[in-house]
Amino acid sequence: MNTSNKKPLPATVKFFFGRVMPGTLVLIGALALYIGISNVLNARASRSWPSVKGKISKSDVRIQTGSSGDQAVSSSASYHADIEYDYLVDRKKFKGSRITFGDFGTADRSDAETIRSKYPEGISVTVYYKSNDYQVSLLEPGLRTSVWVPVFFGAPFLLLGLALLVLIPKKIKSTT
């Protein structure tokens, strides 16, 4: 097979596959890792956060779709327990909506309904809040398995992107 007849790759193709695509993977991976590690650290620290009594002010299930925002059920719908609660810290009123770190929704509406039924509107709850930022609060402190999802999602993207940033330019140079 004669390889001398191959045309060189255009500069735009080299740039896209050598820099843009790997750079995008690195960016996605780094962002997911940052969010994931931040959530893991906050979830872990939340076990020792101070707590106050609060009251559930909203208890619903929210449907989020991957399409134009239509609330109709689709194959890409995810369901979230839409819980809001009010609480007082140092005589200041705050509103929270986080149940736990790592709550990304579920494809099964019954899972979101189970969480919603655990927190019906009007009941008294224990609210855990960050001592140096009273607006950061949650109802269920501690680490959950789901809090690791962005870390496990981001690490391969970051590693693949970094590998491609090194390997593709070397491959392009060796073929020219």
Secondary structure, DSSP 8 states (H G I E B T S, - for coil): ---TT-----HHHHHIIIIIHHHHHHHHHHHHHHHHHHHHHHHHHGGG--EEEEEEEEEEEEEE-SSSS--S--TT-EEEEEEEEEEEETTEEEEE--SSTT---BS-HHHHHHHHHHS-TT-EEEEEEETTEEEEEESS-S--GGGGHHHHHHHHHHHHHHHHHHHHHHHHHHH-
